[in-house]
Amino acid sequence: MLKPRKSLPLVILLAFCCLATAPLFRADAAGAGSAVGAARSPSKGLVESVPAKYRERYQAWKNDLLSTEAGRNQWEAYLSDPRFTLTVVVSDEDRHGAGTGGYRWDDSGQLVAATITLGSRIDEGYPNPIYYPVMYSLSPLSETYPVEGNILAAAKIAHELGHVKQAATTGGELFRLQNQLMPLYNQTLLSNGRDTRDKRLTELARRMGGTPVQIWENREYWGEVNAMLYLRERFKNEEQQRALCTRVRRTVEMYAPDYVERFEQVTQ
């Protein structure tokens, strides 16, 4: 899920509440209500559901993503995959944000469908630094180096593609279990006076492979790593590349110190 920037305490609260109340397919999806229906399309490969009024700008965003080898490789892999359906939808809802949902797995646990929902103005609006250190870093960077709206939009698309990759590697059984138990964890936490030592919570965390916040962070930061793969190739100017990498590292060190090693791989 990708949201435009809000104040930091509010962002934390909103993320917590989303995890507490989200139904199974919405743990990291924005606009997933319509996305689920789209993901049930019998088509295979890559399905683009874009209203006519948004096709020109969507094409510009996609062209920017495909101008990099990292973007092309991922896009073409989904385009030609006969066993997987990726649906991309452009919606008026959450105009500056994006989300991924509508996940479906086959009986063997392999991911066979997902839907990315893009806001109609994802070329505007920088997200907050807590969960989006890469795209947040584009905002101050734009004060020194020009960052086109299409670059921001393509980075948001790359972030969502990272969610699809992460869901596929997590596996259907664990992913669904996490989505099922995260609301229960948060409801229990709210009802017990926020005592994280509660044995019920430690058992739920053990089954999920982490607390809801840890799971949320892990998913979002893999999305950000994927966005960085696109951006470091998209910026041709070496000074601009160094400036972005420096800002990302600083933001990660400040807001996500446990994930420094993950981002080191893409900010060298």
Residue frames relative to the residue before (quaternion, step in Angstrom):
aa qw qx qy qz dx dy dz
M 1.0000 0.0000 0.0000 0.0000 0.00 0.00 0.00
L 0.0834 -0.7984 0.5961 0.0146 3.51 -0.91 0.88
K 0.0348 -0.8119 0.5818 -0.0341 3.53 -0.64 1.17
P 0.5320 -0.6007 0.4729 0.3640 3.60 -1.12 0.56
R 0.6864 -0.5335 0.3200 0.3766 3.52 -1.25 0.56
K 0.0141 -0.7401 0.6722 0.0117 3.52 -1.19 0.81
S 0.6730 -0.4404 0.3552 0.4764 3.58 -1.23 0.01
L 0.6183 -0.6218 0.3328 0.3469 3.59 -0.97 0.85
P 0.6625 0.4745 -0.3495 0.4623 3.68 0.79 -0.76
L 0.6492 0.5155 -0.3257 0.4547 3.59 0.98 -0.80
V 0.6177 0.5469 -0.3457 0.4471 3.59 1.02 -0.76
I 0.6603 0.5032 -0.3122 0.4619 3.56 0.90 -0.91
L 0.6617 0.5104 -0.3055 0.4564 3.56 0.94 -0.91
L 0.6643 0.5045 -0.3090 0.4567 3.59 0.92 -0.90
A 0.6397 0.5195 -0.3313 0.4596 3.57 0.95 -0.83
F 0.6496 0.5229 -0.3085 0.4577 3.56 0.98 -0.90
C 0.6836 0.4886 -0.2875 0.4597 3.56 0.89 -0.95
C 0.6182 0.5425 -0.3459 0.4516 3.59 1.02 -0.77
L 0.6757 0.4854 -0.2959 0.4693 3.56 0.95 -0.87
A 0.6545 0.5351 -0.3192 0.4282 3.56 1.06 -0.72
T 0.8050 0.3180 -0.1339 0.4827 3.57 0.96 -0.84
A 0.4958 0.7053 -0.4206 0.2826 3.59 1.21 -0.26
P 0.4090 -0.6681 0.5568 0.2763 3.59 -1.03 0.73
L 0.7888 -0.4000 0.1814 0.4299 3.54 -1.24 0.34
F 0.7901 0.3578 -0.1994 0.4560 3.58 0.74 -0.95
R 0.6719 0.5332 -0.2994 0.4180 3.60 1.21 0.02
A 0.3252 0.7786 -0.4977 0.2008 3.60 1.15 0.20
D 0.7978 0.0006 -0.0483 0.6009 3.60 1.05 -0.53
A 0.5245 0.6135 -0.4241 0.4107 3.53 0.90 0.96
A 0.1781 -0.7366 0.6397 0.1281 3.52 -1.12 0.76
G 0.8222 0.1518 -0.1305 0.5329 3.57 -0.90 0.85
A 0.3111 0.8009 -0.4749 0.1902 3.57 1.13 0.50
G 0.4950 0.6641 -0.4450 0.3406 3.59 1.15 -0.30
S 0.7287 0.3730 -0.2279 0.5272 3.58 0.88 -0.91
A 0.6001 0.6004 -0.3588 0.3881 3.54 1.12 -0.63
V 0.6120 0.5694 -0.3643 0.4106 3.57 1.01 -0.76
G 0.6569 0.5096 -0.3182 0.4555 3.56 0.89 -0.85
A 0.6546 0.5188 -0.3176 0.4489 3.54 0.98 -0.83
A 0.6639 0.5311 -0.3120 0.4240 3.57 1.00 -0.80
R 0.6322 0.5417 -0.3426 0.4353 3.59 1.21 -0.26
S 0.3361 0.7532 -0.4958 0.2720 3.53 1.27 0.24
P 0.4643 -0.6876 0.4764 0.2911 3.60 -0.94 0.77
S 0.4957 0.6617 -0.4335 0.3584 3.59 1.23 -0.23
K 0.2390 -0.7395 0.6078 0.1630 3.52 -1.27 0.44
G 0.6625 0.4649 -0.3720 0.4545 3.53 -1.16 0.60
L 0.6913 -0.4516 0.3589 0.4352 3.56 -1.00 -0.83
V 0.1007 -0.7999 0.5916 0.0002 3.56 -0.65 1.19
E 0.1294 -0.8010 0.5826 0.0462 3.58 -0.74 1.07
S 0.0688 -0.7928 0.6055 -0.0088 3.56 -0.65 1.17
V 0.1734 0.8047 -0.5279 0.2090 3.55 0.11 1.34
P 0.4290 -0.6910 0.5116 0.2771 3.62 -0.70 0.99
A 0.6408 -0.5679 0.3600 0.3705 3.55 -1.07 0.75
K 0.6705 0.5286 -0.3116 0.4169 3.59 0.94 -0.83
Y 0.7330 0.3977 -0.2323 0.5006 3.59 1.23 -0.36
R 0.4445 0.7438 -0.4353 0.2443 3.59 1.23 -0.19
E 0.6500 0.5316 -0.3337 0.4285 3.58 0.93 -0.81
R 0.7041 0.4407 -0.2826 0.4798 3.58 0.82 -0.92
Y 0.6110 0.5446 -0.3513 0.4546 3.59 1.07 -0.72
Q 0.6465 0.5194 -0.3206 0.4577 3.57 0.95 -0.84
A 0.6333 0.5235 -0.3276 0.4665 3.57 1.05 -0.77
W 0.6391 0.5105 -0.3289 0.4720 3.59 0.98 -0.78
K 0.6796 0.4941 -0.2914 0.4573 3.54 0.87 -0.97
N 0.6315 0.5378 -0.3353 0.4468 3.59 0.96 -0.82
D 0.6437 0.5152 -0.3278 0.4612 3.57 1.02 -0.77
L 0.6335 0.5176 -0.3254 0.4742 3.58 0.98 -0.80
L 0.7244 0.4491 -0.2410 0.4642 3.57 0.90 -0.97
S 0.5176 0.6291 -0.4254 0.3941 3.59 1.24 -0.03
T 0.6848 0.4134 -0.2737 0.5342 3.59 1.30 -0.17
E 0.5770 -0.5917 0.4352 0.3572 3.54 -1.13 0.60
A 0.6242 0.5437 -0.3428 0.4442 3.58 1.00 -0.80
G 0.6784 0.4875 -0.2905 0.4666 3.57 0.93 -0.88
R 0.6604 0.5129 -0.3096 0.4527 3.57 0.92 -0.91
N 0.6541 0.5336 -0.3283 0.4237 3.58 0.85 -0.92
Q 0.6886 0.4663 -0.2912 0.4728 3.57 0.88 -0.88
W 0.6643 0.5166 -0.3112 0.4416 3.58 0.86 -0.95
E 0.7007 0.4728 -0.2736 0.4589 3.56 0.84 -0.98
A 0.5879 0.5668 -0.3708 0.4422 3.59 1.12 -0.58
Y 0.6883 0.4452 -0.2817 0.4986 3.59 0.95 -0.81
L 0.6130 0.5800 -0.3426 0.4129 3.56 1.04 -0.76
S 0.7895 0.3405 -0.1487 0.4884 3.55 0.99 -0.87
D 0.5084 0.6657 -0.4208 0.3481 3.60 1.23 -0.02
P 0.2807 -0.7976 0.5099 0.1586 3.63 -0.46 1.14
R 0.6928 0.4781 -0.2723 0.4661 3.60 1.26 -0.27
F 0.7502 0.3542 -0.1781 0.5292 3.57 1.26 -0.13
T 0.1666 -0.7709 0.6080 0.0909 3.57 -1.09 0.77
L 0.0424 -0.7645 0.6431 0.0081 3.56 -0.72 1.10
T 0.1147 -0.7908 0.6003 0.0332 3.55 -0.67 1.14
V 0.1312 -0.7742 0.6167 0.0545 3.56 -0.92 0.98
V 0.0739 -0.8040 0.5893 -0.0276 3.54 -0.70 1.18
V 0.1781 -0.7368 0.6381 0.1350 3.57 -1.12 0.70
S 0.0426 -0.8300 0.5529 -0.0598 3.53 -0.71 1.16
D 0.5232 -0.6217 0.4879 0.3190 3.56 -1.27 0.46
E 0.5765 0.5878 -0.3796 0.4219 3.56 1.21 -0.37
D 0.8378 0.0639 -0.0727 0.5373 3.57 -1.09 0.75
R 0.1023 -0.8854 0.4484 0.0673 3.54 0.85 1.10
H 0.7632 0.3638 -0.2032 0.4939 3.62 0.97 -0.77
G 0.6760 0.5037 -0.2805 0.4590 3.57 1.26 -0.16
A 0.1902 -0.7490 0.6191 0.1399 3.53 -1.36 -0.13
G 0.0285 -0.8074 0.5892 0.0128 3.55 -1.21 0.39
T 0.2368 -0.7588 0.5907 0.1382 3.53 -1.25 0.45
G 0.1800 0.7715 -0.5885 0.1614 3.56 -0.86 0.97
G 0.6218 0.5657 -0.3908 0.3750 3.56 -1.15 -0.57
Y 0.2645 0.7872 -0.5195 0.2011 3.57 1.12 0.60
R 0.0135 0.7695 -0.6385 0.0028 3.54 -1.12 0.76
W 0.1532 -0.7741 0.6107 0.0666 3.52 -1.06 0.89
D 0.4329 -0.6662 0.5251 0.3050 3.57 -1.14 0.52
D 0.7510 -0.4182 0.2716 0.4328 3.56 -1.31 0.03
S 0.6695 0.4875 -0.3026 0.4717 3.58 1.18 -0.46
G 0.5766 -0.6165 0.3665 0.3914 3.58 1.27 -0.01
Q 0.5148 0.6337 -0.4263 0.3895 3.58 1.23 0.23
L 0.4711 -0.6719 0.4958 0.2843 3.55 -0.95 0.90
V 0.0849 -0.8321 0.5481 0.0072 3.59 -0.73 1.07
A 0.8113 0.0756 -0.0502 0.5776 3.61 1.21 -0.18
A 0.0939 0.7577 -0.6438 0.0514 3.53 -1.24 0.61
T 0.2173 -0.7687 0.5883 0.1255 3.55 -1.23 0.47
I 0.1773 -0.7453 0.6357 0.0946 3.55 -0.96 0.96
T 0.1136 -0.7829 0.6100 0.0443 3.56 -0.80 1.05
L 0.1418 -0.8024 0.5789 0.0308 3.55 -0.68 1.18
G 0.4467 -0.6546 0.5347 0.2933 3.55 -1.04 0.74
S 0.5902 -0.6289 0.3831 0.3307 3.55 -1.11 0.61
R 0.7614 0.2512 -0.1706 0.5728 3.61 1.27 -0.18
I 0.1532 0.8098 -0.5494 0.1374 3.58 0.76 1.00
D 0.5489 0.5813 -0.4094 0.4395 3.57 1.27 0.05
E 0.6891 0.3504 -0.2685 0.5747 3.57 1.32 0.29
G 0.7580 0.4195 -0.2721 0.4187 3.56 -1.23 0.41
Y 0.1330 -0.7967 0.5880 0.0433 3.55 -0.48 1.25
P 0.4104 -0.7263 0.4898 0.2532 3.61 -0.81 0.93
N 0.6678 -0.5233 0.3654 0.3830 3.55 -1.34 0.23
P 0.5868 -0.6306 0.3845 0.3318 3.61 -1.16 0.49
I 0.5554 0.6550 -0.4060 0.3125 3.61 1.10 -0.49
Y 0.8099 0.2006 -0.0913 0.5436 3.57 0.78 -1.00
Y 0.7618 0.3272 -0.1681 0.5332 3.58 1.25 -0.29
P 0.0069 0.8591 -0.5117 0.0063 3.62 0.70 1.02
V 0.6334 0.5346 -0.3408 0.4438 3.59 1.10 -0.59
M 0.7455 0.3985 -0.2427 0.4759 3.58 0.64 -1.05
Y 0.5708 0.5639 -0.3805 0.4598 3.57 1.14 -0.55
S 0.6589 0.5370 -0.3067 0.4284 3.58 0.98 -0.85
L 0.5574 0.5965 -0.3974 0.4191 3.59 1.19 -0.30
S 0.6001 0.6000 -0.3614 0.3864 3.58 1.11 -0.60
P 0.7224 0.3770 -0.2673 0.5143 3.64 0.70 -0.91
L 0.5804 0.5860 -0.3766 0.4219 3.57 1.13 -0.58
S 0.6441 0.5542 -0.3185 0.4202 3.56 1.05 -0.80
E 0.5677 0.5931 -0.3873 0.4194 3.59 1.23 -0.28
T 0.7396 0.3621 -0.2005 0.5307 3.56 1.22 -0.54
Y 0.7859 0.1597 -0.0578 0.5945 3.55 1.00 -0.90
P 0.5001 -0.6617 0.4556 0.3232 3.61 -0.93 0.78
V 0.0584 -0.7692 0.6363 0.0108 3.58 -0.87 1.00
E 0.3026 -0.7863 0.5148 0.1585 3.56 -0.31 1.26
G 0.6221 -0.5600 0.4063 0.3665 3.52 -1.22 0.59
N 0.6256 0.5456 -0.3453 0.4379 3.58 1.04 -0.68
I 0.6126 0.5367 -0.3499 0.4628 3.58 1.11 -0.62
L 0.6431 0.5110 -0.3168 0.4743 3.57 0.95 -0.87
A 0.6621 0.5061 -0.3064 0.4600 3.58 0.92 -0.89
A 0.6693 0.4950 -0.3041 0.4632 3.58 0.90 -0.89
A 0.6215 0.5315 -0.3407 0.4639 3.58 1.09 -0.69
K 0.6404 0.5113 -0.3243 0.4725 3.59 1.04 -0.71
I 0.6258 0.5136 -0.3374 0.4803 3.59 1.05 -0.70
A 0.6432 0.5193 -0.3180 0.4643 3.58 0.96 -0.88
H 0.6052 0.5524 -0.3451 0.4577 3.58 1.03 -0.76
E 0.6928 0.4697 -0.2832 0.4682 3.59 0.87 -0.91
L 0.6022 0.5333 -0.3567 0.4751 3.59 1.08 -0.63
G 0.6047 0.5549 -0.3438 0.4563 3.56 1.14 -0.63
H 0.6118 0.5394 -0.3447 0.4648 3.57 1.10 -0.66
V 0.6410 0.5177 -0.3328 0.4587 3.58 0.96 -0.81
K 0.6443 0.5181 -0.3138 0.4670 3.57 0.94 -0.89
Q 0.6800 0.4998 -0.2956 0.4476 3.57 0.89 -0.94
A 0.6418 0.5222 -0.3231 0.4594 3.58 0.99 -0.81
A 0.6468 0.5286 -0.3151 0.4505 3.57 1.01 -0.84
T 0.7104 0.4464 -0.2686 0.4731 3.59 0.96 -0.80
T 0.5932 0.5725 -0.3676 0.4303 3.60 1.17 -0.49
G 0.3779 -0.7180 0.4956 0.3099 3.56 0.97 -0.85
G 0.5902 -0.6463 0.3720 0.3092 3.52 -0.99 0.91
E 0.6559 0.5326 -0.3288 0.4220 3.59 0.88 -0.89
L 0.7098 0.4404 -0.2665 0.4808 3.58 0.81 -0.98
F 0.6373 0.5389 -0.3374 0.4355 3.60 0.92 -0.85
R 0.6868 0.4713 -0.2827 0.4757 3.57 0.88 -0.91
L 0.6260 0.5337 -0.3379 0.4573 3.57 1.05 -0.76
Q 0.6355 0.5227 -0.3267 0.4650 3.57 0.96 -0.82
N 0.6815 0.4883 -0.2899 0.4616 3.57 0.86 -0.92
Q 0.6521 0.5135 -0.3093 0.4642 3.57 1.11 -0.65
L 0.7692 0.4036 -0.1968 0.4546 3.58 0.89 -0.94
M 0.5404 0.6406 -0.4168 0.3519 3.63 1.10 -0.46
P 0.6582 0.4806 -0.3437 0.4665 3.68 0.83 -0.74
L 0.6341 0.5284 -0.3315 0.4570 3.59 1.02 -0.77
Y 0.6223 0.5382 -0.3311 0.4620 3.58 1.00 -0.84
N 0.7223 0.4567 -0.2594 0.4499 3.57 0.75 -1.02
Q 0.6206 0.5253 -0.3437 0.4698 3.58 1.05 -0.66
T 0.6461 0.5073 -0.3108 0.4782 3.57 1.03 -0.82
L 0.6424 0.5325 -0.3165 0.4511 3.56 0.98 -0.86
L 0.6728 0.4929 -0.2959 0.4657 3.58 0.96 -0.84
S 0.7162 0.4690 -0.2553 0.4495 3.57 1.04 -0.75
N 0.7237 0.4402 -0.2518 0.4680 3.62 1.16 -0.44
G 0.6076 -0.5760 0.3539 0.4168 3.57 1.22 0.34
R 0.5536 -0.6473 0.3598 0.3810 3.58 1.24 0.58
D 0.3200 0.7324 -0.5205 0.3002 3.54 1.00 0.91
T 0.2260 -0.8192 0.5156 0.1094 3.60 -0.16 1.28
R 0.6035 0.5611 -0.3615 0.4362 3.60 1.28 -0.17
D 0.3689 0.7331 -0.4806 0.3089 3.56 1.29 0.00
K 0.4902 -0.6943 0.4431 0.2851 3.58 -0.76 1.05
R 0.5922 0.5617 -0.3713 0.4426 3.57 1.10 -0.58
L 0.6756 0.4897 -0.2893 0.4691 3.58 1.02 -0.81
T 0.6571 0.5047 -0.3264 0.4550 3.58 0.92 -0.80
E 0.6393 0.5107 -0.3272 0.4727 3.57 1.09 -0.66
L 0.6398 0.5088 -0.3245 0.4759 3.59 1.00 -0.79
A 0.6491 0.5143 -0.3158 0.4631 3.60 0.94 -0.85
R 0.6250 0.5325 -0.3388 0.4594 3.57 1.03 -0.76
R 0.6836 0.4900 -0.2882 0.4577 3.58 0.89 -0.91
M 0.7141 0.4522 -0.2515 0.4715 3.58 1.03 -0.79
G 0.4471 -0.6757 0.4707 0.3494 3.57 1.16 -0.51
G 0.8022 -0.0652 0.0185 0.5931 3.57 1.20 0.54
T 0.5866 -0.5410 0.4470 0.4042 3.55 -1.30 0.12
P 0.6751 -0.4794 0.3448 0.4421 3.63 -1.17 0.26
V 0.6453 0.5115 -0.3342 0.4585 3.60 0.94 -0.79
Q 0.6547 0.5069 -0.3152 0.4638 3.59 0.95 -0.82
I 0.6487 0.5064 -0.3142 0.4733 3.58 0.99 -0.81
W 0.6370 0.5240 -0.3156 0.4691 3.57 0.97 -0.90
E 0.6590 0.5105 -0.3067 0.4595 3.58 0.86 -0.98
N 0.6593 0.5257 -0.3160 0.4349 3.56 0.84 -0.96
R 0.6719 0.4971 -0.2969 0.4618 3.57 0.92 -0.89
E 0.7013 0.4720 -0.2829 0.4531 3.57 0.83 -0.98
Y 0.6812 0.4950 -0.3082 0.4427 3.60 0.92 -0.79
W 0.5960 0.5106 -0.3814 0.4885 3.61 1.12 -0.42
G 0.6021 0.5396 -0.3524 0.4713 3.59 1.10 -0.63
E 0.6739 0.4967 -0.2891 0.4642 3.57 0.98 -0.85
V 0.6010 0.5407 -0.3600 0.4657 3.58 1.05 -0.66
N 0.6647 0.4980 -0.3077 0.4643 3.57 0.95 -0.84
A 0.6191 0.5266 -0.3426 0.4712 3.59 1.06 -0.69
M 0.6520 0.5215 -0.3157 0.4509 3.58 1.01 -0.78
L 0.5922 0.5649 -0.3693 0.4402 3.60 1.05 -0.65
Y 0.6573 0.4846 -0.2961 0.4955 3.56 1.07 -0.78
L 0.7137 0.4966 -0.2789 0.4077 3.59 0.75 -1.04
R 0.6747 0.5005 -0.3270 0.4328 3.57 0.86 -0.82
E 0.6569 0.4585 -0.3069 0.5138 3.56 1.23 -0.41
R 0.6339 0.5589 -0.3284 0.4218 3.58 1.08 -0.71
F 0.6952 0.4302 -0.2729 0.5072 3.59 1.00 -0.76
K 0.2427 -0.8096 0.5230 0.1105 3.56 -0.42 1.22
N 0.6278 0.5456 -0.3266 0.4488 3.55 1.15 -0.67
E 0.4460 -0.7247 0.4567 0.2594 3.61 -0.64 1.11
E 0.6344 0.5238 -0.3383 0.4569 3.59 1.02 -0.74
Q 0.6452 0.5126 -0.3111 0.4735 3.55 1.04 -0.78
Q 0.6239 0.5332 -0.3294 0.4668 3.58 1.03 -0.78
R 0.6782 0.4885 -0.2924 0.4647 3.57 0.88 -0.97
A 0.6437 0.5273 -0.3254 0.4492 3.56 0.98 -0.85
L 0.6550 0.5030 -0.3139 0.4685 3.59 0.94 -0.85
C 0.6660 0.5081 -0.3082 0.4508 3.59 0.84 -0.97
T 0.6477 0.5205 -0.3157 0.4581 3.57 0.98 -0.83
R 0.6739 0.4903 -0.2969 0.4661 3.57 0.90 -0.90
V 0.6391 0.5166 -0.3322 0.4628 3.58 0.98 -0.79
R 0.6582 0.5106 -0.3203 0.4511 3.59 0.86 -0.90
R 0.6596 0.5061 -0.3118 0.4600 3.58 0.93 -0.85
T 0.6645 0.5042 -0.3062 0.4587 3.56 0.95 -0.86
V 0.6448 0.5076 -0.3174 0.4753 3.59 0.99 -0.81
E 0.6489 0.5208 -0.3187 0.4540 3.59 0.92 -0.87
M 0.6939 0.4771 -0.2739 0.4646 3.59 1.03 -0.75
Y 0.8262 0.2669 -0.1002 0.4859 3.57 0.81 -1.02
A 0.8042 0.1640 -0.0773 0.5660 3.61 1.13 -0.44
P 0.0046 0.8618 -0.5073 -0.0008 3.61 0.76 0.98
D 0.6219 0.5541 -0.3504 0.4283 3.59 1.12 -0.54
Y 0.7230 0.4203 -0.2301 0.4977 3.59 1.26 -0.31
V 0.2786 0.7884 -0.5069 0.2096 3.59 1.23 0.33
E 0.6683 0.5168 -0.3128 0.4342 3.58 0.86 -0.94
R 0.6244 0.5481 -0.3433 0.4380 3.59 0.99 -0.78
F 0.7384 0.4186 -0.2372 0.4725 3.58 0.88 -0.91
E 0.5161 0.6342 -0.4249 0.3884 3.59 1.18 -0.34
Q 0.6207 0.5793 -0.3381 0.4060 3.55 1.07 -0.73
V 0.7857 0.3120 -0.1599 0.5096 3.61 1.09 -0.61
T 0.6866 0.4575 -0.2957 0.4816 3.61 1.23 0.12
Q 0.4128 0.7052 -0.4799 0.3194 3.58 1.16 0.43
